[in-house]
């Protein structure tokens, strides 16, 4: 099956040094010192170059750069539209290629950060008519409170998407936007093709999952997902159970999910896991030394039960190299416990401790770096570069990176060792 997005042209080819698997040895650091770099920094060549210089000067050795934000591309993509913020005068600018050129010249590793299922913002839906939001609204996740209303509606009707946007806005404290449905074969194929496209044409050191999960437990009750669940479930049921439930479906399209809640949760969890597993093997087949990593909820039970993100199982079964725990709590004791449990699950070499530096003073971030080292993690990731270079209540002089270097990172050699 071909990817669902149309082939998009118009962007110039990136520099040859940024393309494809190369003979360049992938860096391996004694301690990963990473930053998540949000796509806002990738909109202009000058901000990209300044970012790499600052990060290198501050003693970091790894960049995790957001190249797919909301079903769009901050690189020369075959399968998705160029990001709205890149359209215009800088049409030939390829952010990922420039990051790779600048970072690799300084010995920094670069991981391409791909937002997996988060597809559209609730306040500013995509403008490009080629975006999945417009071309395949039937592949958007649906929350249970809207399921019966939308089940019989043509997804192409404007009201269908409007209802989803309104629900997200009303629940913005829990829902980040509109998501694609993990159970659709078309979505799985599309996301897989995005990963392989990046891997095959750019000399990245790894690719990084984010939003590889459901937004909340009341999703996905889209018509397609419910039908796929029924097809998955019914062959496992005894004939008497099938005969009892089937007559109820015409009046209640949610009857299978409501009647078998444990199986429904297992089915949803399986959809996310299957994609991670397939992508992992696809990456390793093409570039065995590239790392497959994921930003995951630090509370493993919450991730498992409410987001259907079973990252502990991914680590145990060996199709995730590293879990980057989003341990964004300001409280160091809670941070310690979350990191400790992850290290016990898979060993410290497969854990990066994610620190919510945007919400804490630098002294608290340094304390958490010390905890991560004490517990034997492979390194730390701060969220985010963008917050670290802006003035805020916890960063009044916008000198967060410099202070981290002074307090936590001594000068590093090319191999990352102090």
Beta strands, then each sheet from edge to edge (+ up, - down):
strand 1: 32-37
strand 2: 62-68
strand 3: 109-115
strand 4: 118-120
strand 5: 178-179
strand 6: 206-210
strand 7: 291-297
strand 8: 322-327
strand 9: 351-355
strand 10: 379-383
sheet 1: 1+ 2+ 3+ 6+ 7+ 8+ 9+ 10+ 1+
sheet 2: 4+ 5-
end
